[in-house]
Amino acid sequence: MAEELALLVADVFEAAGALRRAGEALAGAEGQTQARWQLMSVVSEESLPVARAARRLGAARQGVQRIANELVRDGLAEFRDNPDHRTSSMLALTPSGRRALEAITARAEVAHRAMGEGIAQADLATLRALLRRLTEQTDQWAEAEAEAGTGAEAGGAKRGSRSRAATDRLPE
């Protein structure tokens, strides 16, 4: 069992690398990066403080802040007042940002159809369910290890914390 899981982990990392490269190509065709695409996707449903967007992405706040600043500089996003917190502005897409996200998403839909060619929808659904279960169990293990003080860190965002609409557009 442990050996099969180790092989699965290696396969998942390999698939993640291939998907990351594909995501960069898709975003790059629209003059964006995958990181910018992911951040635009996360704030597409609702404006969010950068710290919350970073948690949803499982990324460092400082890195997400840098990307947010770039999006604002390029007119794809804007900072809005946060009614709940004076010093933590909300990041929101501008109409230009929405158009950019829609263009990348359209390219991704075509790519996803090609990538999924010959794979039954039921198989994809089963794989997604198994990966979510493995992720949840891995997070639980890491949290228990962190609480026990054994050195493993739970860190990062909870997988289920992203909105379904935003998650469906992320090139994972």
C-alpha positions in Angstrom: 0.0 0.0 0.0 2.7 2.5 0.9 4.7 1.7 -2.2 1.6 2.2 -4.4 0.8 5.5 -2.7 4.4 6.6 -3.2 4.1 5.9 -6.9 0.8 7.7 -7.0 2.4 10.8 -5.4 5.1 10.7 -8.0 2.4 10.5 -10.8 0.5 13.4 -9.2 3.6 15.6 -9.1 4.3 14.7 -12.8 0.7 15.5 -13.8 0.9 18.7 -11.8 4.0 19.8 -13.7 2.4 19.0 -17.0 -0.7 20.9 -16.1 1.3 23.8 -14.8 3.2 24.0 -18.1 -0.1 23.8 -20.0 -1.6 26.6 -17.8 1.4 28.8 -18.4 1.0 28.3 -22.2 -2.8 29.0 -22.0 -2.3 32.2 -19.9 0.7 33.2 -22.0 -1.4 33.2 -25.1 -3.4 36.0 -23.6 -0.4 37.9 -22.3 -0.8 36.6 -18.7 0.9 34.2 -16.4 -0.7 31.2 -14.6 -0.3 33.0 -11.3 -2.2 36.0 -12.6 -4.8 33.8 -14.1 -5.3 32.0 -10.7 -5.6 35.2 -8.8 -8.1 36.7 -11.3 -10.1 33.5 -11.0 -10.2 33.5 -7.2 -11.5 37.1 -7.1 -13.9 36.7 -10.1 -16.9 35.7 -8.0 -16.4 38.2 -5.2 -13.8 40.8 -4.2 -11.4 39.5 -1.5 -8.6 40.9 0.7 -5.3 39.7 -0.6 -4.6 37.7 2.5 -7.8 35.7 2.0 -7.1 35.2 -1.7 -3.6 33.9 -0.7 -5.1 31.4 1.7 -7.5 30.1 -1.0 -4.6 29.7 -3.4 -2.3 28.1 -0.8 0.3 30.8 -1.5 2.3 33.3 0.5 0.5 36.6 1.0 3.5 38.6 -0.1 3.7 36.9 -3.5 0.0 37.3 -4.0 0.2 40.9 -3.0 2.9 41.4 -5.7 0.7 39.8 -8.3 -2.3 41.9 -7.1 -0.3 45.0 -7.5 0.7 44.0 -11.0 -2.9 43.4 -11.9 -3.9 46.8 -10.6 -1.0 48.5 -12.4 -2.1 46.8 -15.6 -5.8 47.8 -15.2 -7.0 44.3 -14.7 -8.0 44.7 -11.1 -8.6 47.4 -8.6 -8.4 47.8 -4.8 -11.7 48.7 -3.1 -12.5 49.8 0.4 -13.2 46.9 2.7 -16.3 47.7 4.9 -15.1 45.2 7.5 -11.5 46.3 7.8 -10.0 49.7 7.0 -6.5 48.7 6.3 -7.2 45.5 4.3 -8.5 46.6 0.8 -10.5 44.2 -1.3 -9.1 43.1 -4.7 -11.7 43.1 -7.5 -11.5 42.5 -11.2 -12.1 45.4 -13.6 -14.1 44.9 -16.8 -10.7 44.5 -18.6 -9.7 41.9 -16.1 -13.0 40.0 -16.6 -12.4 40.1 -20.4 -8.9 38.7 -19.9 -10.1 36.0 -17.6 -12.9 35.0 -20.0 -10.4 34.8 -22.9 -8.1 32.5 -20.9 -11.1 30.4 -19.6 -12.3 29.9 -23.2 -8.8 28.7 -24.2 -8.8 26.4 -21.2 -12.2 24.9 -22.1 -10.8 23.9 -25.5 -7.6 22.5 -23.9 -9.6 20.6 -21.3 -11.7 18.9 -24.0 -8.5 17.9 -25.8 -6.8 16.7 -22.7 -9.8 14.6 -21.6 -10.2 13.0 -25.0 -10.8 9.3 -24.6 -11.3 9.5 -20.8 -14.8 8.6 -19.6 -16.5 11.3 -17.6 -17.2 8.7 -14.9 -13.5 8.0 -14.6 -12.7 11.7 -14.2 -15.4 12.0 -11.5 -13.9 9.0 -9.7 -10.4 10.3 -10.0 -11.5 13.7 -8.7 -13.2 12.1 -5.7 -10.2 10.0 -4.9 -7.8 13.0 -5.2 -10.0 15.1 -2.9 -10.1 12.2 -0.4 -6.3 11.7 -0.5 -5.8 15.5 -0.1 -8.2 15.6 2.9 -6.4 12.6 4.5 -3.0 14.1 3.8 -4.1 17.4 5.4 -5.5 15.6 8.5 -2.2 13.6 8.8 -0.1 16.8 8.5 -2.3 18.6 11.1 -2.0 15.7 13.5 1.8 15.6 13.0 2.0 19.4 13.6 0.0 19.1 16.8 2.1 16.3 18.0 5.2 18.4 17.3 6.8 15.9 15.1 8.0 18.5 12.6 5.4 18.1 9.8 3.6 21.3 9.1 -0.1 21.6 8.3 0.4 25.0 6.6 -1.5 26.4 3.6 -5.1 26.8 2.8 -7.7 24.1 3.3 -8.5 22.6 -0.1 -12.2 23.1 0.2 -11.9 26.8 0.9 -12.1 28.0 -2.7 -15.5 28.7 -4.3 -16.6 26.0 -6.7 -16.8 28.5 -9.6 -13.3 29.7 -9.0 -11.9 26.2 -8.5 -13.4 25.0 -11.7 -11.5 27.6 -13.7 -8.1 27.0 -11.9 -5.7 25.1 -14.1 -4.7 22.5 -11.5 
